[in-house]
Amino acid sequence: MNYEKRGGGSRSLPARVGRRLWVTAATALVLTAAVYTLSVRTVTGQRWENAVLAGRRQDETLAAARDANHMLDHVTVSSLGAAVAMLMLIGLARRRPALTAVAVGTVGIPLLLAEVLKRYVLSRPELVDAPARLSGNSFPSGHTTIAMSVLFGLALVVPYRLRGIAVGVCALWAISVGAYTVAAGWHRPSDTIGADLLVLAVACALAGLLARTGRVRPATERPSPLSALFLAPLCLVTLGGLGGGSLLLLESVVRLSPADPAVPRLAYAGGHALAAGASAAVTVVLLASLHRIDLDDPAASP
């Protein structure tokens, strides 16, 4: 097929896709900084997230806590290694070495950045009085970074026709990991949202590099008819999580006071919803950025 005759020519497609992906990556980084600043570096942000953790302790049931910890305990070095091996097998089976490297980098680079940022760069000042257990720095979430980076690596490396199904299935697990970090009290909502945005930035930047080297083409296959079935819940979680979570956040912030017993419950519900909604939202953004785009055209010159 002569791609130069389609919609402005294939020669301009890599440049357009690359710009779109890099703009998305830059926007994600700006939003990461905004989430950190508002949640970690302000009194209101710290008080609200402390209320989230307090509400979690009030509303927690033994079964819910056990389920959350059980899920997170499976996110280990061994499971991460198995996930990376799976991405490599898919990429190499498709004979896409550059795409394989990008998929693996989408996992490795965010993990490295998350650890460096958490340990050495993004400190948590003591702006409000709180118990020692609430004062430790945890931005961004390592568990969420692992889950979302594996999801995004899979989104990049699978064939376009199967992308929606693969992402829809894996997203159920990845979103659950992010939400469970809040439910288990391992992380604050901002930790999860920051990790989501960090992984989105890296995935889009690396995919943008593929595009700028000409390794993209218009998708010639239609997505599987089952894609809509798997992606519909993702859109619902995005709308419900961000919409409902934002309303609960606003209400809890307006009422933010140690004397109001309803605040922790509202804050926890809002934080939990936002954690799930943000993970779903960044996944939708990645898919939208790659809509009708097949990555790593084997006919392209590096």
C-alpha positions in Angstrom: 0.0 0.0 0.0 1.3 3.5 -0.9 1.0 5.4 2.4 2.1 8.6 0.9 -1.4 9.0 -0.7 -3.2 8.7 2.6 -4.2 11.8 4.6 -1.3 14.0 4.0 1.3 11.3 3.3 3.1 8.8 5.4 6.2 11.0 5.5 4.3 13.5 7.6 2.7 10.9 9.8 5.8 10.0 12.0 6.3 13.7 12.7 2.7 14.3 13.6 2.5 11.3 15.8 5.8 12.1 17.4 4.7 15.6 18.3 1.4 14.4 19.7 3.1 11.8 21.9 5.8 14.3 23.2 3.2 16.9 24.0 1.3 14.3 25.9 4.5 13.3 27.7 5.3 16.9 28.6 1.8 17.5 29.8 2.0 14.4 32.0 5.2 15.6 33.6 3.7 19.0 34.3 0.6 17.4 35.9 2.9 15.1 38.0 4.6 18.2 39.4 1.2 19.9 40.0 -0.1 16.8 41.9 3.1 16.7 44.0 3.0 20.4 44.8 -0.7 20.5 45.7 -0.8 17.3 47.7 2.6 17.1 49.4 3.8 20.7 49.6 0.7 22.4 50.9 -1.0 22.3 54.3 -4.4 21.6 52.8 -3.0 18.8 50.7 -1.3 17.1 53.6 -4.4 17.4 55.8 -6.6 15.9 53.2 -4.4 12.9 52.5 -4.0 12.4 56.3 -7.8 12.3 56.5 -7.8 9.7 53.6 -5.6 7.4 55.7 -7.6 8.1 58.8 -10.8 7.3 56.9 -9.3 4.1 55.6 -8.6 2.9 59.2 -12.1 3.8 60.3 -13.9 2.1 57.4 -11.6 -0.9 56.9 -13.0 -4.4 57.3 -10.8 -7.3 58.0 -11.8 -9.0 54.7 -11.1 -5.8 52.7 -7.7 -5.3 54.3 -6.8 -9.0 53.7 -7.8 -8.7 50.0 -5.8 -5.5 49.5 -2.6 -6.9 51.1 -3.0 -10.2 49.3 -3.2 -8.4 45.9 -0.2 -6.2 46.6 1.9 -9.1 48.0 1.8 -10.6 44.5 3.6 -7.6 43.0 7.1 -8.8 43.6 10.5 -8.8 41.8 9.7 -12.3 40.5 6.4 -11.3 39.0 7.9 -8.2 37.5 10.6 -10.3 35.9 8.0 -12.6 34.5 6.0 -9.7 33.1 9.1 -8.2 31.4 10.0 -11.6 29.9 6.4 -11.8 28.5 6.8 -8.4 26.9 10.1 -9.5 25.4 8.7 -12.7 24.0 5.8 -10.9 22.4 8.1 -8.3 20.8 10.7 -10.8 19.6 8.0 -13.1 18.3 6.7 -10.2 16.2 10.3 -9.5 15.0 10.1 -6.0 16.4 13.4 -5.5 18.2 13.1 -1.7 18.5 9.5 -2.0 19.8 10.7 -4.7 22.2 13.3 -2.3 23.6 10.7 0.4 24.0 8.3 -1.9 25.8 11.0 -3.0 28.2 12.1 0.6 28.7 8.5 1.6 29.5 8.8 -0.8 32.5 12.4 -0.1 33.6 12.7 3.7 33.2 9.6 4.6 35.3 10.7 2.2 38.1 14.1 3.8 38.2 12.7 7.3 38.1 10.1 6.5 40.8 12.8 5.3 43.2 15.1 8.2 42.6 12.3 10.7 42.9 11.0 9.2 46.1 14.3 8.7 47.8 16.4 11.7 46.7 14.3 14.4 45.0 10.7 14.8 46.2 10.8 15.3 49.9 7.8 15.6 52.2 8.0 18.6 54.5 6.3 18.4 57.9 3.6 21.1 57.4 1.0 19.7 59.7 1.0 17.8 63.0 0.5 14.1 62.3 1.5 10.8 63.8 4.9 9.4 62.6 3.2 6.7 60.6 1.6 9.4 58.4 4.7 11.5 57.9 6.9 9.3 55.7 7.5 10.2 52.1 5.9 7.9 49.5 5.5 9.9 46.3 5.3 8.3 43.8 3.9 4.8 44.4 6.3 2.0 43.4 3.6 -0.7 43.2 1.4 1.5 41.0 4.4 2.2 38.8 5.1 -1.5 38.3 1.5 -2.3 37.5 0.9 0.7 35.1 4.3 0.3 33.3 3.6 -3.4 32.6 0.2 -2.4 31.3 1.6 0.3 29.0 4.5 -1.9 27.8 1.8 -4.4 26.8 -0.2 -1.7 25.0 2.9 -0.8 23.0 4.1 -4.2 22.0 1.0 -6.1 21.1 -0.4 -6.0 17.5 -2.8 -3.1 16.9 -5.8 -5.5 16.3 -5.4 -6.9 19.8 -4.4 -3.8 21.6 -7.8 -3.0 23.0 -8.4 -6.5 24.3 -5.0 -6.8 25.8 -5.2 -3.4 27.5 -8.8 -4.0 28.7 -7.8 -7.3 30.4 -4.6 -6.1 31.9 -6.1 -2.8 33.0 -8.4 -4.6 35.4 -5.4 -5.8 37.3 -3.3 -2.6 37.0 -6.1 -0.3 38.2 -6.9 -2.6 41.1 -3.3 -2.4 42.2 -3.4 1.4 42.3 -6.7 1.4 44.2 -5.5 -1.2 46.6 -2.4 0.7 47.6 -4.8 3.3 49.1 -7.2 0.7 50.5 -4.3 -1.1 52.2 -2.9 2.2 53.6 0.4 1.7 51.8 0.1 4.9 49.8 -1.8 8.2 49.6 -3.9 9.0 46.5 -1.4 11.5 45.2 1.3 8.7 45.2 -0.8 6.6 42.9 -1.8 9.5 40.6 1.8 10.7 40.4 2.9 7.2 39.4 0.2 7.0 36.7 1.3 10.2 35.2 5.0 9.3 35.4 4.5 6.1 33.5 2.3 7.9 30.9 5.1 10.4 30.4 7.8 7.8 29.8 5.6 5.6 27.6 4.6 8.5 25.4 8.2 9.8 25.2 9.6 6.4 24.1 6.8 5.8 21.6 7.5 9.3 20.3 11.1 8.3 19.7 9.8 5.4 17.6 7.6 7.8 15.6 10.4 10.3 15.0 12.5 7.5 13.5 9.7 6.7 11.1 8.6 3.5 12.8 4.9 4.1 12.7 2.3 3.6 10.0 -1.5 3.9 9.7 -3.1 0.8 11.1 -4.3 -1.4 8.3 -6.3 -3.8 10.4 -9.5 -3.0 12.3 -9.5 -3.5 16.0 -11.1 -6.8 17.2 -14.9 -6.4 17.6 -14.3 -7.5 21.2 -12.2 -4.4 22.0 -15.2 -2.3 22.7 -16.5 -4.8 25.2 -13.2 -4.7 27.1 -12.6 -1.0 26.9 -16.1 0.1 27.9 -15.5 -0.6 31.6 -12.2 1.4 31.4 -14.2 4.5 30.2 -16.8 4.0 33.0 -14.1 3.8 35.7 -12.5 6.9 34.2 -15.7 8.9 34.4 -17.0 7.5 37.6 -13.6 7.6 39.4 -12.6 11.1 38.4 -16.1 12.5 38.6 -17.2 11.0 41.8 -13.8 11.3 43.4 -13.6 15.0 42.6 -17.0 15.7 44.1 -16.0 13.8 47.3 -12.7 15.5 47.4 -14.3 19.0 47.2 -16.8 18.2 49.9 -14.2 16.8 52.2 -11.9 19.7 51.7 -14.7 22.2 52.3 -15.5 20.4 55.5 -11.9 19.7 56.4 -11.7 19.9 60.2 -10.6 17.5 62.9 -13.9 18.1 64.6 -16.0 16.8 61.7 -16.3 13.0 62.0 -17.6 12.7 58.4 -14.4 14.1 56.8 -12.2 11.0 57.0 -14.9 8.8 55.5 -15.5 11.3 52.7 -11.8 11.8 52.1 -11.1 8.1 51.9 -14.0 7.4 49.5 -12.8 10.3 47.3 -9.2 9.3 47.4 -10.0 5.7 46.6 -12.2 6.7 43.7 -9.6 9.1 42.4 -6.8 6.5 42.5 -8.9 4.1 40.4 -10.1 6.9 38.0 -6.6 8.3 37.4 -5.2 4.9 36.5 -8.0 4.4 34.0 -7.8 7.9 32.7 -4.1 7.7 31.8 -4.7 4.4 30.0 -7.5 6.0 27.9 -5.1 8.9 27.1 -2.4 6.5 25.9 -4.9 4.6 23.7 -6.2 7.8 22.3 -2.7 9.0 21.5 -2.1 5.8 19.5 -5.5 5.6 17.9 -5.2 4.0 14.4 -1.4 3.9 14.7 0.6 0.7 14.3 4.0 1.0 16.0 7.4 0.0 14.7 6.8 -0.4 11.0 9.2 -3.1 9.9 9.6 -1.5 6.5 10.8 1.8 8.0 14.5 2.7 8.1 15.9 3.3 11.6 
